[in-house]
Amino acid sequence: MGIYRSEIADLRKNIGENIGQKIIIKESPGKRSKPQEKSAIIENVYQSYFRVKFEEADRVGSYNYTDLFTRSVEVSMYNGESYEPLVQPQLEIKKTKISQPVTENS
């Protein structure tokens, strides 16, 4: 199981279509620390990461798309009324098919 390039491309496109959109970024700095939530605005998207501008401080930050898949960082987008989690593409899990014995009805 892994993250596919097409899934990263879809996520990049989704974020790119929302440049200028308000978001909340939730990240955990460590195992013993509480997750931190920060308000930001999507500033730009690049091949392997996206950049945001934080509202409370005049600074920018950047995040890898893979961080979203691994849940190191969670992003919620503002839809005009409330914040909704950024929908993640489902990772494809390949299942092996268990064959059933064939029986004859005679």
N, C-alpha and C positions, 0 to 999 in steps of 0.2 A: 504494500500500500504506500502511496506517496502522493505528492502534490504534482499535478500535471500542469504543463505550460499553458494549456488552453484555459484551465481554471484561473491561473494567475492573470492571463490576458483578459478574461471576463471580469475579474475583480478590478483590474486596472481601468478597464473601460467604464465600469459602473462608478468608480470613484472619479474618473476624469469627467464624466457627465455631470458631476455635482461640484465642480470647482466653484468656490465662493459660498458654498453651503455650510451652515452651522453644524457642528458635530460635537459629541462628547466622547472623549477618549478615556478609557478605563484601562489602567496598566498596573501591574503588581510589581513593585520594585524588588521584592524578595519574598522568601517563604514566611518570614516572621512579621512582615510589614503588611499593613492594610492596603488594599487596592486604592489607587488615587484616581479621581475623576477630574478631568480638565476640559473646559470649554475651548473650542478652537474653530477655525475656519479653514477649509481645504484651500490651499494656495496653489499647488501645482502637482502634477503626476509625472513620474519618470519611469524608465524601463523596469527597475526593480524596487522602487520605493516611491512614497508620496510625501509631500511636505505640507505642514499645517502652520498656521499662525495662531498662537494662543491669545485669547482675549484678555485674560487678567494681567498678563505681562507682555511687554513689547519684545517678544522673542519668537523664534520659529523652532520647529522640531520636525524630525523625519522618521518614518516608520516603514519597515519592509512589508511587502504583501504577505510573505510567509508568516510573519508575526500574527496576522489575522487568522490564518489557517490553524496555527498551533495554539491559538487562544492566549498568547502572551500579551496581546493587546486586543481590546474589544472596542468597536466603534459603533456609536448610535447616531443616526442622521436625523436632523430636524425636518419634519414634513410640513411645517406651517402651523401645526397645533401641538405636536408632542414629538418626543424623540423615539425613534424605532431602531432596533438593532439592524446593522448592515447585514443583509441576507448573504450567507456564505453558500457557495456552491457545495453540494454534497460530494464528499470524496467517494469515488467509486470503489466498492469493495467487491472483489471477484470471489464468487462462491463456487465451490466445486459441486457438481451435481452427483447425487448419490443415486446410482442406478438401482432400480427395483427389479427383483427377479421376475422373469416372464413365466407365467403359468398358462397352460393350455386348458381350455374348457372342453372336455370330451364327453 
